[in-house]
Amino acid sequence: MANGGGYSFGAEFSGSVAPFQPSGTEYVAILEEDLQIELRRGVSFVTVRYKMQNQSSKSRKVRFGFPAESIRSDLMSLEPVPSPNPFEKDLRNYEISLNGKAIESEYLPSEKVWSGKEFPGAEALKGVQGWQVSEVRFPKSDVVELEIRFQCVHSSQWRTSSDDVHRGAEWFRYRLSTGAVWRGPIQKGKVEIRAVGVPAAEVVIESPLETFLKDPEGVWRWEFQQLEPSLADDIAIQVCPGFYSPWGPYLLRQGRWSEHVGEVSVSASSTLSSEEEGRYAASRVFERQGVWSEGAEGSGVGEWLEFTLEEPSVLEGLWIRPGFQTWQRPELFRDNARPARLDLVLDEEHVVDASLPDLSESYFLPILDWRKPVKSVRLIVREVYPGKRFPDLCISQVVLYRSLAKEPVYQQAR
């Protein structure tokens, strides 16, 4: 979740408590940096490309790291939950290459790196659980291209009290400050941020303030020259707002209340046959432990569920559990295909583009810019995550939410 590099503390350490510090970076300059961030629901796709040059009189072996932070929270508190290796779960598909050739990397945990110790710059390590470390030999004077790709699961603090659920906003963070250890400033750079399958209207760039400009195409851009990155340049983005769901059928999001739509029927483009009649029927998405599975040939792209409301209603959005999700058989989530991107078609008049992460969780898909009463909603699968064992695409639960004109009467959990 940062520039490749690290932090240098101007102090010497010994033993297992020494924090990771890069070596050899003082000889290599970043001539150009191109950072591309694609914000999706639950996860962001990141690609960063560097043009770098060893400006010393001989080739140099450089050791640098990429920090991983604790981003999960406990159900009953807002404290981060330690993970043995965040790169295995929260930072996915990490790849690094030099001039197109893959480079090896190794994870070094740092849970005990600075416990009880104070030293200059120690505050920069707050939240860092470890480093994905690589060693590269930079030839003398040559300009090389270094590329890093990964998918970052968003931080989202949430807690429950009985049946009350408080779910915080989804956050994406990226540390530009770790690039300060390279030789001199970053001579030239640009950052581009795109919202894919999440409403751009709900994206909030918290920091750095007044840096990004949004162009007519909806892309946030920041171009810079001679940047000495500091903690103030680290990027923090609220991708999706949080919500509150008290006991009962209600949900509060962005100051607007909504409730379950109970009078709904559902049909499907196809259904997987089974010895147990109706086991994968479309109507199973109304059950907490039910699953719909399409039965057509192929990946599931183009398959659909259509919901018809008894009474047309203005919709705030829908709640969805993608994939095969049951408490009894959690392994079936990966075994079967899951939707990665959906079109929500409202009365064949309006389309909402919605992305979904490849996570065994549930998500609220908002409908922001359509305030007409809706009679039908068709969920059309546009992209999929393929299953490890079965090609059949599954969806476990869908709940529609209609707008309420005022706050409902409800009982909070004690």
Phi, psi and chi 1 to 4 in degrees:
 res  aa     phi    psi   chi1   chi2   chi3   chi4
   1 MET       -   43.9  -69.7 -177.4  -76.7      -
   2 ALA  -170.0  175.9      -      -      -      -
   3 ASN   -64.0  147.8  -87.3  -32.1      -      -
   4 GLY   -65.1  139.0      -      -      -      -
   5 GLY   153.3 -112.1      -      -      -      -
   6 GLY   149.8 -161.8      -      -      -      -
   7 TYR  -125.9  138.6  -62.8  113.2      -      -
   8 SER  -111.1  130.2 -177.9      -      -      -
   9 PHE  -107.5   -2.0  -54.4  105.0      -      -
  10 GLY    64.3   28.4      -      -      -      -
  11 ALA  -143.6  155.0      -      -      -      -
  12 GLU  -102.3  141.9  -67.5 -174.3    2.7      -
  13 PHE  -129.8  161.8  -56.8   87.1      -      -
  14 SER  -139.5  156.5   60.7      -      -      -
  15 GLY    76.9 -168.4      -      -      -      -
  16 SER   -74.0   -9.4   60.8      -      -      -
  17 VAL   -90.0    1.9  -63.9      -      -      -
  18 ALA   -71.4  128.5      -      -      -      -
  19 PRO   -72.0  156.0   28.4  -34.8      -      -
  20 PHE   -64.6  131.1  167.5   76.6      -      -
  21 GLN  -132.0  136.5  -65.5 -168.1   75.9      -
  22 PRO   -69.1  162.6   27.1  -34.2      -      -
  23 SER  -138.5  142.6   61.1      -      -      -
  24 GLY    82.8   -8.4      -      -      -      -
  25 THR   -67.7  -21.4   52.3      -      -      -
  26 GLU   -68.7  -10.8   66.2  -87.8   19.8      -
  27 TYR   -96.5  -13.6  -59.3  107.8      -      -
  28 VAL  -114.2  129.7  178.6      -      -      -
  29 ALA  -103.8  146.8      -      -      -      -
  30 ILE   -90.7  109.2  -60.9  177.3      -      -
  31 LEU   -79.6  -34.6  -54.5 -178.5      -      -
  32 GLU  -155.6  140.6 -171.0  172.3  -22.2      -
  33 GLU  -130.9  134.8  175.7  174.8   -5.0      -
  34 ASP  -127.8  107.5 -179.7    2.4      -      -
  35 LEU  -109.2  120.3  172.0   59.2      -      -
  36 GLN  -115.6  122.9  -58.3  -70.4  -39.1      -
  37 ILE  -121.3  122.6  -58.8  168.9      -      -
  38 GLU  -110.8  108.7 -173.9  177.8  -75.4      -
  39 LEU   -83.6  120.8  -55.8  173.4      -      -
  40 ARG  -122.8  174.1  -63.5 -165.7  176.3 -153.0
  41 ARG   -72.1  124.9 -177.6  169.2  -73.4   98.7
  42 GLY    84.0  -23.8      -      -      -      -
  43 VAL  -156.3  147.3   62.5      -      -      -
  44 SER  -117.1  145.5  -72.4      -      -      -
  45 PHE  -101.7  126.8  -69.5   64.6      -      -
  46 VAL  -126.1  134.4  178.3      -      -      -
  47 THR  -132.2  128.0  -59.4      -      -      -
  48 VAL  -128.4  129.1   56.9      -      -      -
  49 ARG  -119.8  135.6  -59.4 -179.9  179.7   92.9
  50 TYR  -122.1  142.9  -52.2   93.7      -      -
  51 LYS  -104.3  122.7  -70.9 -176.0  178.7  178.2
  52 MET  -130.4  155.2  -48.5 -178.3   79.6      -
  53 GLN  -142.5  130.3 -175.8 -178.2   42.3      -
  54 ASN   -78.0  113.3  172.4   11.0      -      -
  55 GLN  -102.0   17.1  -62.7 -177.2  -21.1      -
  56 SER   -94.7 -178.2   70.6      -      -      -
  57 SER   -87.6   -0.1   59.5      -      -      -
  58 LYS  -151.5  168.5   60.6 -179.6 -178.7  179.8
  59 SER   -65.7  150.7   66.3      -      -      -
  60 ARG  -133.7  136.4  -62.7  -75.7 -179.0  176.4
  61 LYS   -88.3  124.8 -176.0  169.8   71.2  173.1
  62 VAL  -118.1  133.3  177.7      -      -      -
  63 ARG  -115.8  121.2 -170.3  168.6 -173.7 -100.4
  64 PHE  -140.3  163.2   59.6   92.8      -      -
  65 GLY  -133.0  164.8      -      -      -      -
  66 PHE  -127.3  114.4 -156.5   89.0      -      -
  67 PRO   -76.3  146.4   29.4  -34.7      -      -
  68 ALA  -118.2  137.3      -      -      -      -
  69 GLU  -117.7  155.3  -56.4 -172.1   43.1      -
  70 SER   -75.6  122.0  176.7      -      -      -
  71 ILE  -122.1   -7.4   66.9  170.8      -      -
  72 ARG   -87.1  157.0  -62.2  -78.1  173.3  171.3
  73 SER  -128.2  153.9   64.3      -      -      -
  74 ASP   -72.2  149.2 -175.6   79.6      -      -
  75 LEU   -62.1  -31.6  -63.0 -177.5      -      -
  76 MET  -105.1    7.1  -57.8  -55.3  -67.8      -
  77 SER  -152.8 -178.7   73.6      -      -      -
  78 LEU  -111.0   19.8  -63.6 -178.2      -      -
  79 GLU   -86.1  138.7  -67.4  -59.2  -44.7      -
  80 PRO   -61.0  146.2  -21.3   32.3      -      -
  81 VAL   -99.3  120.9  175.4      -      -      -
  82 PRO   -61.0  147.8  -20.9   32.8      -      -
  83 SER  -128.4  134.9  172.0      -      -      -
  84 PRO   -55.8  -36.4  -22.8   32.6      -      -
  85 ASN  -152.0   97.5 -176.3  -11.5      -      -
  86 PRO   -59.1  -24.1  -21.5   32.5      -      -
  87 PHE   -68.4  -20.1  -79.7   80.8      -      -
  88 GLU   -78.4  -25.0  -67.3  179.5   -8.2      -
  89 LYS  -122.2  -47.3 -176.1  174.7 -177.4 -179.4
  90 ASP   -98.3  -20.9  -62.4  -33.9      -      -
  91 LEU  -122.1  104.7 -159.2   58.8      -      -
  92 ARG  -107.0  153.5  -60.1  177.4  166.5 -161.8
  93 ASN    53.0   43.1  -59.2  -36.6      -      -
  94 TYR   -69.1  123.5  178.3   85.9      -      -
  95 GLU  -134.8  138.7  -62.1  175.6   -6.8      -
  96 ILE  -135.3  137.8  179.3  169.4      -      -
  97 SER  -142.0  151.6   63.3      -      -      -
  98 LEU  -121.2  119.2 -176.5   69.1      -      -
  99 ASN    51.6   39.2  -70.6  -25.6      -      -
 100 GLY    84.6   -3.6      -      -      -      -
 101 LYS  -103.0  129.4 -177.0  178.3  179.2 -179.9
 102 ALA   -62.0  142.9      -      -      -      -
 103 ILE  -116.8  140.5  -61.0  171.9      -      -
 104 GLU   -75.7  152.6  -66.7 -175.5   -2.2      -
 105 SER  -143.0  157.2   63.1      -      -      -
 106 GLU  -137.2  139.8  134.5 -177.7   64.3      -
 107 TYR   -87.2  127.7 -180.0   72.4      -      -
 108 LEU  -117.5  112.1  -61.3 -179.4      -      -
 109 PRO   -70.0  154.2   25.2  -32.9      -      -
 110 SER  -141.5   32.6   61.1      -      -      -
 111 GLU   -57.6  -34.7  -65.6   94.1  -28.7      -
 112 LYS  -107.2   17.5  -60.7  179.0 -179.6  179.3
 113 VAL   -61.8  -44.7  151.6      -      -      -
 114 TRP  -132.4   22.6   61.7  -68.1      -      -
 115 SER   -60.2  122.0  176.7      -      -      -
 116 GLY    79.4    2.9      -      -      -      -
 117 LYS  -114.7  145.6  -73.7 -172.7  172.8  -71.5
 118 GLU  -124.2  136.9  -68.9  -63.9  -26.2      -
 119 PHE  -157.9  162.4   49.6   86.9      -      -
 120 PRO   -56.8  127.6  -24.0   33.5      -      -
 121 GLY    84.6    6.4      -      -      -      -
 122 ALA   -60.6  -29.8      -      -      -      -
 123 GLU   -62.2  -23.1   67.4  -83.1    2.5      -
 124 ALA   -65.4  -23.6      -      -      -      -
 125 LEU   -86.5   -2.3  -69.6  179.5      -      -
 126 LYS   -58.8  123.9 -175.3  177.2 -178.5 -178.5
 127 GLY    90.5  -14.4      -      -      -      -
 128 VAL   -78.7  123.0  174.8      -      -      -
 129 GLN   -96.5  -20.4  -76.1 -170.6 -105.3      -
 130 GLY   177.4 -177.8      -      -      -      -
 131 TRP  -135.7  138.0  -61.1   80.5      -      -
 132 GLN   -92.3  109.1 -163.6   77.5    6.3      -
 133 VAL  -106.9  137.6  176.8      -      -      -
 134 SER  -129.7  153.8  -64.9      -      -      -
 135 GLU  -121.4  131.0  -72.7 -170.4   -6.3      -
 136 VAL  -135.6  139.1  174.3      -      -      -
 137 ARG   -97.2  120.1 -178.9  163.9  -69.6  -81.4
 138 PHE   -96.4  120.6  -75.5   83.0      -      -
 139 PRO   -67.2  157.3   23.7  -32.4      -      -
 140 LYS   -61.2  126.3  172.5 -173.8  172.7 -177.0
 141 SER    70.1  -21.8  -58.4      -      -      -
 142 ASP   -66.1  144.3  -74.4   -2.2      -      -
 143 VAL   -90.0  124.2  175.3      -      -      -
 144 VAL  -119.4  161.6  -60.2      -      -      -
 145 GLU  -114.7  122.2  -66.6 -170.9    2.3      -
 146 LEU  -110.8  133.1 -174.3   73.5      -      -
 147 GLU  -130.0  137.5  179.9  178.1  -73.6      -
 148 ILE  -128.2  132.8  -61.1  172.7      -      -
 149 ARG  -127.6  144.3  -67.8  176.2  176.9  -93.8
 150 PHE  -165.7  167.6   63.0   90.3      -      -
 151 GLN  -119.1  127.8  -62.1  167.6   18.9      -
 152 CYS  -112.0  118.7  175.6      -      -      -
 153 VAL   -70.6  133.0  177.2      -      -      -
 154 HIS   -70.1  150.0  -61.2  154.2      -      -
 155 SER   -76.2  141.3   61.8      -      -      -
 156 SER  -156.2  101.5 -178.6      -      -      -
 157 GLN   -82.2  132.6  -63.0  177.0  -25.6      -
 158 TRP  -149.9  158.2   65.9  -67.3      -      -
 159 ARG  -148.3  159.1   58.6 -171.4  172.7   88.1
 160 THR  -129.0  151.9   63.3      -      -      -
 161 SER  -138.6  105.9  176.2      -      -      -
 162 SER    56.7 -121.7 -174.6      -      -      -
 163 ASP   -96.7    3.9  -73.2  -35.7      -      -
 164 ASP   -81.0  137.3  -76.2   12.1      -      -
 165 VAL  -125.5  125.7  176.0      -      -      -
 166 HIS  -114.6  113.4  -61.0 -101.1      -      -
 167 ARG  -115.4  123.2 -175.2  159.5 -173.4  167.8
 168 GLY   -76.4  173.7      -      -      -      -
 169 ALA   -66.4  156.7      -      -      -      -
 170 GLU   -86.9  132.8  -69.5 -175.4   16.3      -
 171 TRP  -123.8  140.7  -72.8   89.8      -      -
 172 PHE  -116.3  134.6  167.2   81.4      -      -
 173 ARG  -132.9  145.5  -68.2 -179.9  170.9   85.6
 174 TYR  -144.0  127.0 -174.6   94.8      -      -
 175 ARG   -92.7  103.1  -68.2  176.6  177.6 -118.5
 176 LEU   -72.4  -23.6  -82.6  173.9      -      -
 177 SER   -62.7  -24.4   56.4      -      -      -
 178 THR   -69.6  -11.7   52.4      -      -      -
 179 GLY   -81.5   -2.4      -      -      -      -
 180 ALA   -72.4  -13.8      -      -      -      -
 181 VAL   -80.2  -12.2  -64.0      -      -      -
 182 TRP   -77.0  167.2  -60.2   94.9      -      -
 183 ARG   -66.7  121.2 -178.4 -180.0  178.9   86.5
 184 GLY    66.9 -169.4      -      -      -      -
 185 PRO   -78.5  166.5   30.3  -35.4      -      -
 186 ILE   -72.9  113.8  -59.1  173.5      -      -
 187 GLN   -67.2  -37.0  -64.7 -176.7   20.2      -
 188 LYS  -153.1  141.3  178.7 -177.4  178.1 -178.2
 189 GLY  -162.0  161.4      -      -      -      -
 190 LYS  -146.4  149.4   68.8  176.3  179.7  179.2
 191 VAL  -125.8  131.0 -177.5      -      -      -
 192 GLU  -126.8  131.5  -65.1 -177.4  -19.7      -
 193 ILE  -122.6  129.2  -58.7  169.4      -      -
 194 ARG  -125.5  140.6  -66.5  170.5  173.5   80.4
 195 ALA   -96.8  121.2      -      -      -      -
 196 VAL  -122.3  109.4  177.9      -      -      -
 197 GLY    75.3   10.5      -      -      -      -
 198 VAL  -129.0  147.4  -66.1      -      -      -
 199 PRO   -66.1  121.4  -19.3   31.8      -      -
 200 ALA   -61.2  -27.5      -      -      -      -
 201 ALA   -65.3  -21.0      -      -      -      -
 202 GLU   -98.7   -4.7  -66.7 -170.9  -27.1      -
 203 VAL   -77.6  130.4  172.3      -      -      -
 204 VAL  -126.4  117.4  178.6      -      -      -
 205 ILE   -88.3  105.6  -60.0  178.5      -      -
 206 GLU   -79.3  -36.5 -176.4  178.7   81.5      -
 207 SER  -154.6  152.1   65.0      -      -      -
 208 PRO   -72.4  142.7   21.7  -28.1      -      -
 209 LEU   -69.9  145.6  -68.5  172.4      -      -
 210 GLU    53.2   35.7  -59.3  178.7   -2.6      -
 211 THR  -109.0  -42.6  -60.1      -      -      -
 212 PHE   -87.6  141.3  -73.6   90.0      -      -
 213 LEU  -116.2  137.4  -62.7  176.0      -      -
 214 LYS   -98.3  126.1 -167.3  174.7 -177.8 -178.7
 215 ASP   -89.9  173.1   66.4   17.7      -      -
 216 PRO   -59.8  -22.5  -25.3   34.8      -      -
 217 GLU   -84.5    0.7  -62.8  179.2   -7.8      -
 218 GLY    84.3   18.2      -      -      -      -
 219 VAL  -101.9  130.0  178.7      -      -      -
 220 TRP   -84.7  131.1  -69.1  -89.7      -      -
 221 ARG  -129.6  144.2  -59.0  179.1 -168.5  -85.1
 222 TRP  -140.2  119.3  172.5   24.7      -      -
 223 GLU  -116.2  139.2  -62.8 -172.9    3.6      -
 224 PHE  -144.4  164.0   53.8   80.8      -      -
 225 GLN  -138.8  146.5  -67.1 -177.5  -15.4      -
 226 GLN    50.6   50.9  -57.2  -59.3  -45.3      -
 227 LEU   -93.1  123.2  176.7   68.3      -      -
 228 GLU   -96.2   93.7  -75.4  -81.9    6.6      -
 229 PRO   -66.7  136.7   24.3  -32.7      -      -
 230 SER  -126.2  179.6   67.3      -      -      -
 231 LEU   -59.4  -27.8  -65.4  178.1      -      -
 232 ALA   -68.6  -17.2      -      -      -      -
 233 ASP   -93.2   -3.5  -62.0  -54.4      -      -
 234 ASP   -64.3  140.3  -71.0  -12.2      -      -
 235 ILE   -92.6  131.8  -61.0  169.8      -      -
 236 ALA  -133.2  124.7      -      -      -      -
 237 ILE  -130.8  127.0  -55.7  172.1      -      -
 238 GLN   -84.4  114.1  178.0 -175.2  -67.7      -
 239 VAL   -86.0  -44.9 -177.7      -      -      -
 240 CYS  -138.0  139.4  -61.2      -      -      -
 241 PRO   -73.0  164.0   27.5  -33.8      -      -
 242 GLY   -87.4 -171.5      -      -      -      -
 243 PHE  -157.0  169.8   60.8   81.9      -      -
 244 TYR  -129.0  129.8  166.0   56.0      -      -
 245 SER  -126.1  102.8  179.3      -      -      -
 246 PRO   -76.5  175.9   30.3  -33.7      -      -
 247 TRP   -57.8  134.3 -178.3   85.8      -      -
 248 GLY   109.6 -164.6      -      -      -      -
 249 PRO   -91.5   19.5   34.7  -35.5      -      -
 250 TYR  -106.8  159.7  -54.4  114.9      -      -
 251 LEU  -150.0  134.4 -174.1  139.6      -      -
 252 LEU  -114.2  122.1  173.4   63.1      -      -
 253 ARG  -145.5  128.3 -173.7  178.8 -176.0  -85.1
 254 GLN    53.6   37.6  -66.8  -72.2   78.9      -
 255 GLY    78.9    3.1      -      -      -      -
 256 ARG  -116.6  134.5  -64.4 -161.4  -62.3  -93.2
 257 TRP   -92.8  147.1  -77.1   96.2      -      -
 258 SER  -146.1  169.1   57.9      -      -      -
 259 GLU  -142.7  160.8   67.3  174.3  -11.4      -
 260 HIS   -56.4  142.7  -64.5 -179.1      -      -
 261 VAL   -95.9  112.5 -178.1      -      -      -
 262 GLY   -89.8  -25.6      -      -      -      -
 263 GLU   -96.0   79.9  -53.0   80.6   18.8      -
 264 VAL  -137.4  139.5 -175.9      -      -      -
 265 SER  -112.7  161.2   60.2      -      -      -
 266 VAL  -140.1  144.0   61.4      -      -      -
 267 SER  -132.9  167.5   59.2      -      -      -
 268 ALA  -138.8  156.8      -      -      -      -
 269 SER   -68.1  -31.6   54.4      -      -      -
 270 SER  -163.9  165.5   64.6      -      -      -
 271 THR  -141.8  135.9  -59.9      -      -      -
 272 LEU   -68.8  130.4 -177.6   66.6      -      -
 273 SER   -74.4  152.7   60.3      -      -      -
 274 SER  -153.4  154.1  171.1      -      -      -
 275 GLU   -62.7  -30.4  -65.8  179.6   -1.1      -
 276 GLU   -90.3  112.1  178.9 -175.4  -24.5      -
 277 GLU   -59.2  129.5 -175.1  176.4   -4.7      -
 278 GLY    77.1    8.8      -      -      -      -
 279 ARG   -61.4  -35.9 -179.2  176.8 -178.4 -178.2
 280 TYR  -115.6   25.2  -59.6  114.2      -      -
 281 ALA   -64.5  155.2      -      -      -      -
 282 ALA   -57.6  -34.7      -      -      -      -
 283 SER   -65.5  -13.7   59.1      -      -      -
 284 ARG   -67.6  -17.2  -63.9  -61.1  -58.3  -86.3
 285 VAL   -70.3   -9.8  -62.7      -      -      -
 286 PHE   -85.7   -3.9  -64.7  140.3      -      -
 287 GLU  -104.3  147.6  -55.1  171.2   18.0      -
 288 ARG   -67.1  -30.9  -66.3 -171.0   67.8  179.1
 289 GLN  -117.5   24.9  -70.6  -64.4  -67.5      -
 290 GLY   -97.6  161.2      -      -      -      -
 291 VAL  -141.8  130.4  175.0      -      -      -
 292 TRP   -95.4  137.9  165.7   69.6      -      -
 293 SER  -130.3  130.0  177.4      -      -      -
 294 GLU   -73.2  157.2   54.0   83.4   22.4      -
 295 GLY  -123.5   15.9      -      -      -      -
 296 ALA   -82.9  162.5      -      -      -      -
 297 GLU   -68.8  148.0  -66.8  -70.0  -27.9      -
 298 GLY   101.5 -163.4      -      -      -      -
 299 SER   -82.3  -17.0   65.3      -      -      -
 300 GLY   104.3   -8.6      -      -      -      -
 301 VAL   -64.0  131.9  170.5      -      -      -
 302 GLY    94.4  -15.7      -      -      -      -
 303 GLU   -72.0  159.4  -64.3  -60.7  -68.2      -
 304 TRP  -151.5  158.0   50.3  -97.7      -      -
 305 LEU  -118.3  138.7  -73.8  171.3      -      -
 306 GLU  -125.1  128.4 -177.7  165.3  -78.0      -
 307 PHE  -107.8  131.7  -60.8   86.2      -      -
 308 THR  -118.1  121.2  -57.1      -      -      -
 309 LEU   -85.0  139.7  -73.3   68.3      -      -
 310 GLU   -64.2  -40.7 -173.4  174.6  -53.0      -
 311 GLU  -122.3  125.3  -67.0  -69.7  -24.0      -
 312 PRO   -55.4  138.6  -24.6   35.1      -      -
 313 SER  -141.9  151.1  -58.9      -      -      -
 314 VAL   -75.8  124.1  176.0      -      -      -
 315 LEU  -101.6  139.1  -62.4 -179.9      -      -
 316 GLU   -88.2  -23.7  -71.9  -67.7  -29.2      -
 317 GLY   154.1 -163.4      -      -      -      -
 318 LEU  -144.5  153.3   61.0   87.1      -      -
 319 TRP  -101.6  133.4 -172.4  -93.8      -      -
 320 ILE  -139.3  140.5 -175.2  170.0      -      -
 321 ARG  -113.3   99.9  -74.6 -163.6  -60.3  128.0
 322 PRO   -75.1  152.4   27.6  -33.8      -      -
 323 GLY    81.9 -174.2      -      -      -      -
 324 PHE   -90.5   99.1 -161.6  123.2      -      -
 325 GLN  -121.3  109.4  -65.4 -166.8   46.8      -
 326 THR  -136.3  150.4   64.0      -      -      -
 327 TRP   -65.7  -33.9  -62.3  -31.9      -      -
 328 GLN   -74.0  -32.8  -60.4   91.0  -19.6      -
 329 ARG  -131.7   69.8  -60.4  -73.0  -56.7  -80.9
 330 PRO   -62.7  -25.0   22.3  -33.5      -      -
 331 GLU   -67.4  -19.4   73.7  -81.2    3.4      -
 332 LEU   -71.2  -14.4  -68.7  177.4      -      -
 333 PHE   -61.4  -47.6  178.3   77.7      -      -
 334 ARG   -77.8  -27.9  -62.9  -71.7  175.4 -165.3
 335 ASP   -66.7  -31.9  -74.9  -13.0      -      -
 336 ASN  -109.0  159.6  -68.0  -89.2      -      -
 337 ALA   -70.3  151.1      -      -      -      -
 338 ARG  -130.2  150.6  -65.1   81.1   64.5 -165.3
 339 PRO   -72.5  134.5   24.0  -31.4      -      -
 340 ALA  -101.9  -28.4      -      -      -      -
 341 ARG  -152.2  138.2 -158.3  163.2  175.4 -176.4
 342 LEU  -128.3  152.2  -61.7  167.8      -      -
 343 ASP  -104.1  127.2  -81.0  -12.5      -      -
 344 LEU   -99.2  107.5  -78.9   55.4      -      -
 345 VAL   -99.9  117.1 -177.1      -      -      -
 346 LEU  -100.6  113.0  -47.7  178.6      -      -
 347 ASP    50.6   30.1  -73.7  -19.9      -      -
 348 GLU    57.1   21.9  -61.3 -175.5   -3.9      -
 349 GLU  -115.8  -30.7  -67.7 -174.7   68.0      -
 350 HIS  -140.1  141.1 -176.1   73.2      -      -
 351 VAL  -121.9  131.1  179.2      -      -      -
 352 VAL  -109.7  124.0  177.1      -      -      -
 353 ASP   -86.7  124.0  175.9   18.3      -      -
 354 ALA  -133.1  128.0      -      -      -      -
 355 SER  -100.0  157.6   61.4      -      -      -
 356 LEU  -136.4  139.1  -70.9  164.6      -      -
 357 PRO   -79.6  165.2   30.3  -34.7      -      -
 358 ASP   -89.6   63.7 -165.0   14.0      -      -
 359 LEU  -131.3  142.9  -61.1  171.1      -      -
 360 SER   -82.0   72.0 -179.3      -      -      -
 361 GLU  -142.7 -173.8  -63.5 -175.4   14.2      -
 362 SER  -121.8  155.2   52.6      -      -      -
 363 TYR  -142.7  147.6  -64.4   90.1      -      -
 364 PHE   -98.2  124.0 -173.5   81.0      -      -
 365 LEU  -104.4  107.6  -50.8 -177.9      -      -
 366 PRO   -78.0  152.9   30.1  -34.8      -      -
 367 ILE  -117.4  106.0  -62.3  171.2      -      -
 368 LEU   -98.8  -39.1  -59.6 -176.7      -      -
 369 ASP  -112.9   33.0   49.6   -0.9      -      -
 370 TRP  -142.7  102.8 -167.7 -105.9      -      -
 371 ARG  -107.2   16.9  -53.7  -49.5  -67.2  173.7
 372 LYS   -84.4  149.5  -66.7 -178.4 -179.1 -179.9
 373 PRO   -60.2  135.9  -24.0   34.6      -      -
 374 VAL  -111.5  135.4  172.3      -      -      -
 375 LYS   -98.4  -37.3  178.5   67.7  173.8  177.0
 376 SER  -136.8  146.8   69.4      -      -      -
 377 VAL  -130.7  120.9 -179.7      -      -      -
 378 ARG  -109.1  125.0  177.4  172.9  -73.9 -162.9
 379 LEU   -96.4  110.0  -85.9   60.8      -      -
 380 ILE  -106.5  127.5  -54.8  175.3      -      -
 381 VAL   -78.1  123.8  177.9      -      -      -
 382 ARG  -107.9  -31.6  -64.8  -55.7 -173.8 -162.0
 383 GLU  -140.5  153.1  -62.5  176.5   11.8      -
 384 VAL  -134.4  156.7  -55.8      -      -      -
 385 TYR   -99.0  117.9  -58.5  109.8      -      -
 386 PRO   -68.6  149.2   22.4  -31.5      -      -
 387 GLY   -79.8  153.3      -      -      -      -
 388 LYS   -71.6  -33.2  -71.6 -176.5  176.4  180.0
 389 ARG  -117.1  -34.8  -62.9  178.7   59.2 -163.3
 390 PHE  -126.4  141.7  -50.7  112.1      -      -
 391 PRO   -81.9  -11.9   30.3  -35.4      -      -
 392 ASP   -66.7  131.0  -47.5  -57.6      -      -
 393 LEU   -87.9  137.5  179.4  131.1      -      -
 394 CYS  -127.3  150.5  -59.0      -      -      -
 395 ILE  -136.0  132.8  -66.3  176.9      -      -
 396 SER   -96.2  -32.4  -66.3      -      -      -
 397 GLN  -159.4  140.4 -171.0  178.0   26.7      -
 398 VAL  -137.8  131.1  177.6      -      -      -
 399 VAL  -130.0  124.7 -179.7      -      -      -
 400 LEU   -87.0  144.5  -58.0 -178.0      -      -
 401 TYR  -121.5  128.0  -79.7   82.5      -      -
 402 ARG  -104.4  151.6   62.7 -177.1  163.0 -150.7
 403 SER   -69.5  146.3  -59.1      -      -      -
 404 LEU  -113.6  142.0  -66.5  176.4      -      -
 405 ALA   -74.0  -23.2      -      -      -      -
 406 LYS  -150.1  169.3   59.8 -178.7 -179.5  179.5
 407 GLU   -63.6  130.4 -179.0  176.1  -14.9      -
 408 PRO   -77.5  166.9   31.1  -36.1      -      -
 409 VAL   -87.1  120.3  176.4      -      -      -
 410 TYR  -144.8  164.6   63.0   93.7      -      -
 411 GLN  -113.8  123.8 -179.7  177.4  -18.3      -
 412 GLN   -76.3  154.1  -69.1 -176.0  -31.4      -
 413 ALA   -67.1  145.7      -      -      -      -
 414 ARG   -83.8      -  -62.4  179.4 -179.5  179.1
